[in-house]
């Protein structure tokens, strides 16, 4: 707008030198105010994008699975080092580690039981790897047999017994339990009498 006000003047007029800087400053202030709006808009856009990606990143890390390993999950390369008829009990323990369980009747059977599970967020854990290795030793302490067991196929179902073990005495109801100690003398009084003697 200030440029139109100065449009009728020629280049030699003294008012041109005054009019042009005012016109440019008006244009400059118009550009500056638009630029500051653009900068403010750009900052808001960057802040929104940063917040969105930050929350998305947190959400994705919350969905990464939790991996848990329990027991001794024996790898194939360690198991290949055990030779039937040659490897001793001490060598097995050195290569595979301490057994997870030993035989109940005799200690000549060792079990290496391991399981790896993955749980994502609040879902139930999922078994990703499971392995049961049975190592049997002869009387001399040398490996007699190495066998991998299929836990699910060879597991026996044990049905729980529904019987109840009887107890001596009678059942107390809620009020008998609540008020039962009021009629009994305090134990502390008896103990005090014993100390005085």
C-alpha positions as CSV (number, residue, x, y, z in Angstrom):
1,X,0.0,0.0,0.0
2,X,2.7,2.6,0.7
3,X,4.1,2.0,-2.8
4,X,0.8,3.2,-4.4
5,X,1.0,6.4,-2.3
6,X,4.4,7.2,-3.8
7,X,3.6,6.1,-7.4
8,X,3.0,9.6,-8.8
9,X,6.5,10.9,-7.8
10,X,9.5,10.9,-10.2
11,X,13.0,9.7,-9.3
12,X,14.4,13.2,-8.7
13,X,11.8,14.2,-6.1
14,X,13.0,14.5,-2.5
15,X,9.9,12.6,-1.3
16,X,11.0,9.5,-3.1
17,X,13.8,9.0,-0.7
18,X,11.4,9.3,2.2
19,X,8.6,7.3,0.5
20,X,10.6,4.2,-0.6
21,X,12.0,3.3,2.8
22,X,8.5,3.6,4.3
23,X,7.1,1.4,1.5
24,X,9.8,-1.2,2.0
25,X,9.5,-1.2,5.7
26,X,5.7,-1.8,5.4
27,X,6.4,-4.7,3.0
28,X,9.1,-5.9,5.4
29,X,6.8,-5.8,8.4
30,X,4.1,-7.6,6.3
31,X,6.7,-10.3,5.4
32,X,8.0,-10.5,9.0
33,X,4.5,-10.9,10.5
34,X,3.7,-13.7,7.9
35,X,7.1,-15.3,8.5
36,X,6.6,-15.3,12.3
37,X,3.2,-17.0,11.7
38,X,5.0,-19.5,9.4
39,X,7.7,-20.1,12.1
40,X,5.1,-20.6,14.8
41,X,3.1,-22.9,12.6
42,X,6.3,-24.8,11.8
43,X,7.2,-25.1,15.5
44,X,3.7,-26.5,16.3
45,X,3.9,-29.0,13.4
46,X,7.4,-30.2,14.6
47,X,6.2,-30.4,18.2
48,X,3.1,-32.4,17.2
49,X,5.2,-34.7,15.0
50,X,7.8,-35.2,17.7
51,X,5.1,-36.0,20.3
52,X,3.4,-38.4,17.9
53,X,6.6,-40.3,17.1
54,X,7.6,-40.4,20.7
55,X,4.3,-41.9,21.8
56,X,4.4,-44.3,18.9
57,X,7.9,-45.4,20.0
58,X,6.8,-45.9,23.5
59,X,3.8,-47.9,22.3
60,X,6.0,-50.2,20.2
61,X,8.5,-50.8,23.0
62,X,5.5,-51.8,25.2
63,X,4.6,-54.4,22.6
64,X,8.0,-55.9,22.4
65,X,8.0,-59.5,23.8
66,X,9.5,-60.4,27.1
67,X,11.7,-63.5,26.7
68,X,12.2,-65.7,29.7
69,X,14.3,-68.8,29.9
70,X,13.9,-71.3,32.7
71,X,16.0,-74.4,33.4
72,X,18.9,-75.6,31.3
73,X,18.1,-75.4,27.6
74,X,20.9,-77.5,26.1
75,X,22.2,-76.4,22.6
76,X,23.0,-79.0,19.9
77,X,26.7,-78.1,19.8
78,X,27.1,-78.9,23.6
79,X,25.1,-82.1,23.3
80,X,27.3,-83.2,20.4
81,X,30.3,-83.2,22.7
82,X,28.8,-86.0,24.8
83,X,29.8,-89.5,23.5
84,X,28.1,-92.7,24.6
85,X,30.5,-95.1,26.3
86,X,33.3,-92.5,26.5
87,X,32.2,-89.4,28.4
88,X,32.3,-89.5,32.2
89,X,29.9,-88.0,34.7
90,X,32.3,-85.1,35.5
91,X,32.8,-84.3,31.8
92,X,29.0,-84.2,31.3
93,X,28.6,-81.8,34.2
94,X,31.4,-79.7,32.8
95,X,29.9,-79.5,29.3
96,X,26.1,-79.4,30.1
97,X,26.2,-78.0,33.6
98,X,24.5,-79.2,36.8
99,X,21.4,-81.3,35.9
100,X,18.0,-79.8,36.5
101,X,16.8,-83.1,38.1
102,X,18.2,-86.5,38.9
103,X,16.5,-89.9,39.1
104,X,14.4,-90.5,42.2
105,X,15.4,-94.2,42.7
106,X,19.0,-93.9,41.8
107,X,21.3,-91.0,40.9
108,X,22.4,-92.6,37.6
109,X,19.9,-90.7,35.5
110,X,20.2,-87.0,34.9
111,X,17.6,-84.7,33.4
112,X,18.3,-81.4,31.7
113,X,15.0,-79.6,31.4
114,X,14.7,-76.1,29.8
115,X,12.0,-73.9,28.4
116,X,11.9,-70.5,26.7
117,X,8.7,-68.4,26.6
118,X,7.8,-65.1,25.1
119,X,5.1,-62.8,26.4
120,X,3.8,-59.8,24.5
121,X,2.2,-57.1,26.6
122,X,-0.7,-58.5,28.7
123,X,-1.2,-61.7,26.7
124,X,-0.4,-65.2,28.0
125,X,3.2,-66.4,27.6
126,X,3.8,-68.6,24.6
127,X,6.3,-71.5,24.7
128,X,8.9,-70.9,21.9
129,X,11.4,-73.7,22.8
130,X,11.3,-76.7,25.1
131,X,13.8,-79.4,25.5
132,X,14.2,-82.4,27.9
133,X,17.5,-84.4,27.7
134,X,17.9,-87.6,29.7
135,X,21.5,-88.9,30.3
136,X,21.9,-92.3,31.8
137,X,25.2,-93.5,33.3
138,X,26.4,-97.1,33.9
139,X,27.9,-98.3,37.2
140,X,31.4,-97.0,36.3
141,X,30.0,-93.4,35.8
142,X,30.3,-93.4,31.9
143,X,27.4,-92.3,29.7
144,X,25.3,-95.2,28.7
145,X,22.5,-93.4,26.9
146,X,21.5,-89.9,25.8
147,X,17.9,-89.4,24.8
148,X,15.8,-86.4,24.0
149,X,12.3,-86.7,25.5
150,X,9.1,-85.2,24.1
151,X,7.7,-83.6,27.2
152,X,4.1,-83.2,26.0
153,X,3.8,-86.6,24.4
154,X,5.4,-88.5,27.2
155,X,3.8,-86.6,30.2
156,X,1.3,-88.6,32.2
157,X,-1.8,-86.9,33.4
158,X,-2.3,-87.2,37.2
159,X,-5.9,-86.8,38.3
160,X,-6.2,-85.0,41.6
161,X,-8.1,-86.8,44.4
162,X,-11.2,-85.0,45.5
163,X,-11.3,-86.4,49.0
164,X,-11.0,-84.1,52.1
165,X,-8.8,-85.0,55.0
166,X,-10.9,-85.0,58.2
167,X,-9.8,-82.8,61.1
168,X,-10.3,-83.2,64.9
169,X,-12.8,-80.8,66.5
170,X,-15.8,-79.0,65.3
171,X,-16.3,-76.2,62.7
172,X,-16.6,-72.8,64.2
173,X,-18.9,-70.2,62.6
174,X,-17.9,-66.6,62.1
175,X,-19.2,-65.3,65.4
176,X,-17.7,-68.2,67.4
177,X,-14.3,-67.4,65.9
178,X,-14.8,-63.6,66.5
179,X,-16.0,-63.9,70.1
180,X,-14.1,-67.1,71.0
181,X,-11.1,-65.4,72.6
182,X,-13.2,-63.2,74.8
183,X,-14.2,-66.1,77.2
184,X,-10.6,-67.4,77.4
185,X,-8.3,-66.0,80.1
186,X,-5.3,-64.1,78.8
187,X,-2.1,-66.1,78.3
188,X,-0.1,-63.2,79.7
189,X,-1.7,-63.5,83.1
190,X,-0.7,-67.1,83.4
191,X,2.9,-66.4,82.4
192,X,3.1,-63.6,85.0
193,X,2.0,-65.9,87.8
194,X,4.8,-68.4,86.8
195,X,7.4,-65.7,86.9
196,X,6.4,-64.6,90.4
197,X,7.0,-68.0,91.8
